[in-house]
Amino acid sequence: MTEPDALAAERTRLRLTCRHLAGHGPVHPAEPFEAIAAWLRRNGPQGGGLQGGDADWQPGVEPDYYGTGPLVEDFEAEVAALFALPAARFMPSGCMAQPIALRIWSERAGNRGIALHPTSHLELHEQHAYRELHGLHAHLLGEAHRPTTCADLAALIGPDGAAAGTGLASLLVELPAREIGGELPAWDDLVALSVLCRTNGIRLHLDGARVWQAAPAYGRSLAQIAALFDSVYVSFYKDVGALAGAMLLGPRDFIDAAAVWQRRQGGTLHSAMGNIVSARLNLAASLERMAPLAERARTIAALFARHAGVCVTPDPPHTSMFHLTLDGEEAALLAARDRAARETGIWLFSALRPVADGAAWTVEIALGQSSLALGDEELARAIGMLF
């Protein structure tokens, strides 16, 4: 084995055997499926009917069928109630759900113009599907290092709300905004933005991939947040820790239209049973963790910030995630991380991304349940080894 191969193998071993600062920690790939299977054993059909007889047979949960059936429809109703919205639709991914939402609002407005933050996932990570698949035209609104503001939108639409060439059907806002460290706009600013959109007939869509974090940060319910928006997308694999899956929420006629577009794009699977059950199994526990994780993020960010050559964004964190910018050489930082892992059993982070000229590096720290099991003293020792 070559030296680079040996180093890669050692780092894989450390990553898979250490306790993790971020995320939910390593699990065996079979564990999520075992949990799904156990739930189905408890809740599926029971008795002799499954073996061809009628003795003591009892009905139970059955697979969804092309997006229909109690398994998925009951879950959609549960999540819709959580956000106090009329209807919801389970979809394979946010990359499908969000452009569909924006297209529907554009078609109803007769206007292909949409607005996005410069760091929106739709702009950076989806190969511009909103444009290539749906023919939408995006205005990148505001500055990349901060949330979109009411003033940004007012400047775009003009004093009469309909400046030539800048008409908008919808505005997408991400809460919290991942690319700027999970930052949130102030609540009053978000309310003002919602009012401005409604005054000017602009639909406001929530990219809520991580909106579960926003409720404790604002001290408000998910329903209170959703009330500011016309449509909402949520993810089940990020903070929730489930298998892949997403949900789009909004008015009933909007969701009916979204279901048609889901079918057109090949997103209505014969059955998404495993993903649906996984989301249902994990959602309640994840909601209970959100407030403790936000508090934990502030404590951990302070442990990093006490060292020279570290910048925390935002400082203090708004939610259960934040970004670190670390001065130094990549090789030295990764070697120090490895040493900390060997000596403390704590895996601090994985990949680093270069900043500007490569004199500094950035890493995202998105906390999950694994961080709650780490003691402050042992974590401070591991962090100290980086420097």
C-alpha positions in Angstrom: 0.0 0.0 0.0 1.4 3.4 -1.0 1.8 6.2 1.6 -1.2 8.2 0.3 -3.3 5.1 0.3 -2.3 4.2 3.8 -3.1 7.8 5.0 -6.5 7.6 3.2 -7.3 4.3 4.9 -6.3 5.6 8.3 -8.5 8.6 7.9 -11.4 6.4 6.9 -10.9 4.3 9.9 -10.8 7.3 12.2 -13.9 8.8 10.6 -15.9 5.6 11.0 -14.8 4.8 14.5 -14.6 8.2 16.3 -17.4 10.2 17.9 -18.4 13.0 15.6 -18.8 16.7 16.3 -21.1 17.2 13.4 -24.1 15.3 12.1 -25.5 12.2 13.7 -22.3 10.1 13.7 -21.5 7.0 11.7 -24.0 4.2 11.6 -23.9 0.8 9.9 -25.6 1.2 6.5 -28.1 -1.6 7.5 -29.4 0.2 10.6 -31.9 2.6 8.9 -33.4 -0.3 6.9 -33.6 -2.5 10.0 -35.5 0.2 11.8 -37.9 0.5 8.8 -38.4 -3.2 8.6 -39.1 -3.4 12.4 -41.7 -0.7 12.1 -43.4 -2.5 9.2 -43.4 -5.7 11.1 -45.2 -4.0 14.0 -47.6 -2.0 11.8 -48.1 -4.1 8.7 -50.8 -6.8 8.0 -50.8 -9.5 10.7 -51.9 -13.1 10.8 -52.4 -16.0 8.6 -53.6 -14.0 5.6 -50.0 -13.4 4.6 -49.4 -17.2 4.3 -52.6 -17.8 2.3 -55.0 -18.4 5.1 -57.6 -16.3 6.9 -56.9 -17.2 10.5 -56.5 -14.2 12.8 -55.7 -12.0 9.8 -55.7 -8.2 10.6 -55.2 -5.3 8.1 -52.3 -3.0 8.6 -50.1 -0.4 6.8 -49.6 -1.3 3.2 -47.2 0.2 0.6 -48.1 3.5 -1.0 -48.9 3.2 -4.7 -47.7 6.0 -7.1 -48.0 8.6 -4.4 -51.4 7.5 -3.0 -52.6 5.4 -0.1 -52.8 5.9 3.7 -49.1 5.4 4.3 -48.1 8.5 2.4 -51.4 10.5 2.7 -51.5 10.2 6.5 -47.9 11.5 6.7 -48.6 14.3 4.3 -51.6 15.4 6.5 -49.4 15.2 9.7 -46.7 17.5 8.2 -49.3 19.8 6.7 -50.9 20.1 10.2 -47.5 20.8 11.7 -47.1 23.9 9.4 -50.9 24.7 9.5 -51.0 24.5 5.7 -53.9 23.0 3.7 -52.0 20.3 1.8 -48.7 18.6 1.2 -47.0 16.3 -1.3 -44.2 13.8 -0.6 -41.5 14.1 -3.3 -38.1 12.4 -3.9 -36.0 15.6 -3.4 -36.0 19.3 -3.0 -34.3 19.6 -6.4 -37.6 18.4 -7.9 -40.0 20.1 -5.4 -38.7 23.7 -5.5 -38.5 24.4 -9.2 -42.0 22.9 -9.5 -43.3 25.3 -6.9 -41.7 28.3 -8.7 -43.0 27.2 -12.1 -46.6 26.9 -10.8 -46.4 30.4 -9.3 -44.9 31.7 -12.6 -47.6 30.1 -14.7 -50.4 31.5 -12.6 -48.8 35.0 -12.7 -48.1 34.8 -16.4 -44.5 35.9 -15.6 -41.3 33.8 -15.7 -39.4 36.1 -13.4 -38.2 34.7 -10.0 -35.8 36.0 -7.4 -33.2 34.0 -5.5 -30.4 34.7 -3.1 -27.0 34.5 -4.8 -26.1 31.5 -2.7 -29.4 29.6 -3.3 -29.1 25.9 -3.8 -31.1 26.3 -7.0 -28.4 28.7 -8.3 -25.3 26.9 -7.1 -26.0 23.2 -7.0 -28.8 22.2 -9.4 -27.3 22.9 -12.8 -29.9 25.8 -13.2 -32.8 23.3 -13.5 -35.2 26.2 -12.9 -34.0 27.7 -16.2 -33.2 24.7 -18.3 -36.3 22.6 -17.4 -38.9 25.2 -16.5 -37.9 28.3 -18.5 -37.7 30.6 -15.5 -35.5 33.7 -15.3 -33.8 34.5 -12.0 -32.8 37.7 -10.5 -30.1 37.2 -7.9 -31.3 39.4 -5.1 -29.1 41.0 -2.4 -25.5 40.3 -1.4 -24.0 36.8 -1.0 -22.7 37.4 2.5 -26.0 38.3 4.1 -29.8 37.3 4.0 -32.1 38.9 1.5 -33.8 42.0 2.9 -37.0 43.9 2.2 -34.8 46.8 0.9 -33.3 44.4 -1.7 -36.7 43.5 -3.0 -38.0 47.1 -3.0 -35.0 48.2 -5.0 -35.6 45.5 -7.6 -39.3 46.1 -8.1 -39.1 49.9 -7.9 -41.4 52.4 -6.1 -44.5 51.4 -8.1 -43.9 47.7 -7.5 -43.5 46.9 -11.2 -40.4 48.4 -12.6 -39.9 47.6 -16.3 -38.2 44.3 -16.9 -38.1 43.3 -13.3 -41.6 41.9 -12.8 -41.5 38.9 -10.4 -43.9 36.0 -9.9 -42.1 34.7 -6.8 -39.2 35.1 -4.4 -37.5 32.2 -2.8 -36.0 32.6 0.7 -34.0 30.0 2.5 -34.3 29.7 6.3 -31.7 29.2 7.6 -29.3 30.0 4.7 -26.7 27.3 4.6 -24.0 29.0 2.5 -23.7 31.8 5.0 -23.5 29.6 8.0 -27.1 29.1 8.9 -27.8 32.8 9.2 -31.4 34.0 9.6 -32.9 37.4 8.9 -34.4 39.2 12.0 -38.0 38.2 12.5 -39.4 41.7 11.9 -37.4 41.9 8.7 -38.9 38.6 7.5 -42.4 39.9 8.3 -41.7 43.1 6.4 -40.5 41.1 3.4 -43.6 39.0 3.5 -45.9 42.0 3.6 -44.0 43.6 0.7 -44.4 40.5 -1.4 -48.1 40.2 -0.7 -48.7 43.9 -1.4 -47.1 43.5 -4.8 -48.6 40.1 -5.7 -45.3 38.3 -5.4 -45.5 34.7 -4.1 -43.1 34.0 -1.3 -41.7 30.5 -1.3 -39.7 29.0 1.7 -36.7 26.9 1.0 -37.0 25.1 4.3 -34.5 22.3 3.9 -33.4 23.1 7.4 -36.4 25.1 8.6 -36.6 22.8 11.6 -33.7 24.8 13.1 -35.5 28.1 12.6 -38.4 27.6 14.9 -36.3 27.6 18.2 -34.1 30.3 16.8 -37.1 32.6 16.3 -38.9 31.4 19.4 -41.9 30.7 17.1 -43.7 27.6 15.8 -43.3 26.2 12.3 -46.8 27.2 11.6 -46.0 30.9 12.5 -43.1 30.8 10.2 -45.1 29.1 7.4 -47.8 31.8 7.7 -45.5 34.3 6.1 -45.1 32.2 3.0 -47.3 31.0 0.1 -45.5 27.6 -0.2 -43.0 25.7 1.7 -40.5 22.9 1.0 -38.9 20.7 3.7 -36.2 18.0 3.7 -36.2 14.8 5.7 -32.6 13.7 5.3 -30.7 16.6 6.6 -31.5 17.6 10.2 -34.2 14.8 10.5 -31.6 12.1 9.6 -34.0 10.1 7.5 -33.5 8.5 4.1 -33.9 10.7 1.0 -37.2 12.5 0.8 -38.9 15.9 0.8 -42.3 17.5 1.0 -43.9 20.5 -0.7 -46.7 22.3 1.2 -49.2 24.9 0.3 -52.8 25.5 -0.9 -54.7 22.4 -2.1 -55.0 23.5 -5.7 -51.3 24.3 -5.7 -50.4 20.8 -4.4 -52.7 19.2 -6.9 -50.8 21.1 -9.7 -47.4 20.1 -8.1 -48.5 16.4 -8.2 -49.0 16.7 -12.0 -45.5 18.1 -12.4 -44.0 15.5 -10.2 -45.6 12.8 -12.5 -44.3 14.6 -15.6 -40.7 14.6 -14.2 -40.8 10.9 -13.3 -40.9 11.6 -9.6 -44.1 9.6 -8.8 -42.4 6.3 -7.8 -44.2 3.0 -7.8 -43.6 3.1 -4.0 -41.5 5.3 -1.7 -42.4 3.2 1.3 -39.0 3.0 2.8 -38.3 6.7 2.6 -41.8 7.6 3.9 -41.4 5.3 6.9 -37.9 6.6 7.6 -39.1 10.2 7.7 -42.0 9.3 10.0 -39.7 7.4 12.3 -37.2 10.2 12.7 -39.2 13.4 12.5 -40.6 13.7 16.1 -37.2 13.1 17.7 -35.4 15.5 15.5 -37.9 18.3 16.4 -37.2 17.7 20.1 -33.4 18.1 19.4 -33.6 21.4 17.6 -33.6 23.7 20.7 -30.8 21.8 22.6 -28.7 21.7 19.4 -29.0 25.5 18.9 -27.7 26.1 22.4 -25.0 23.5 21.8 -23.9 25.3 18.7 -23.3 28.5 20.6 -21.2 26.7 23.2 -19.1 24.9 20.6 -18.6 28.0 18.5 -17.2 29.8 21.5 -14.7 26.9 22.1 -13.4 27.5 18.6 -13.5 31.3 18.8 -11.1 31.4 21.8 -8.3 30.5 19.4 -6.4 32.9 17.2 -6.8 32.3 13.5 -10.4 31.2 13.7 -13.5 33.0 12.5 -17.0 31.8 13.3 -19.9 32.8 10.9 -22.3 33.9 12.2 -21.0 34.7 15.6 -22.8 33.6 17.7 -24.6 31.0 15.6 -28.3 31.6 14.9 -29.2 28.0 14.6 -27.6 24.5 15.1 -25.0 25.1 12.3 -22.2 27.6 11.7 -19.2 28.0 9.5 -15.5 28.1 10.5 -12.7 29.9 8.7 -9.3 28.5 9.8 -6.0 30.1 9.0 -3.2 27.8 8.0 -2.1 25.2 5.5 -4.6 22.4 4.6 -2.2 19.6 5.2 -1.3 20.9 8.7 -4.9 21.4 9.7 -5.9 17.9 8.5 -2.9 16.3 10.3 -3.9 18.1 13.5 -7.5 16.9 13.0 -6.2 13.3 12.7 -4.1 13.6 15.8 -7.1 15.0 17.8 -9.1 12.0 16.5 -6.5 9.5 17.6 -5.9 11.0 21.0 -9.5 12.1 22.0 -11.7 9.9 19.8 -13.4 12.9 18.4 -13.8 13.6 14.7 -14.0 17.3 14.3 -14.7 17.7 10.6 -14.1 16.2 7.2 -13.2 18.2 4.1 -11.9 21.7 4.1 -12.7 24.2 1.3 -10.2 26.9 0.3 -11.0 30.5 0.9 -9.8 33.1 -1.7 -6.0 32.6 -2.2 -5.8 29.4 -0.2 -4.3 31.0 2.9 -7.4 30.0 4.9 -10.0 27.2 4.8 -13.6 27.0 5.6 -15.7 24.1 7.0 -19.3 23.7 7.9 -20.3 22.5 11.3 -23.9 21.2 11.2 -24.7 19.7 14.6 -26.7 16.6 15.1 -27.4 14.3 18.0 -23.8 13.1 18.2 -22.6 16.5 19.5 -24.9 16.2 22.5 -22.9 13.3 23.8 -19.5 15.2 23.8 -18.2 16.8 27.0 -17.1 20.4 26.8 -13.6 19.6 28.3 -12.8 16.8 26.0 -14.1 18.8 23.0 -12.0 21.8 24.0 -9.0 19.6 24.2 -9.6 18.2 20.7 -10.2 21.7 19.3 -7.0 23.0 20.9 -5.0 20.3 19.0 -5.9 22.0 15.7 -3.8 25.0 16.7 
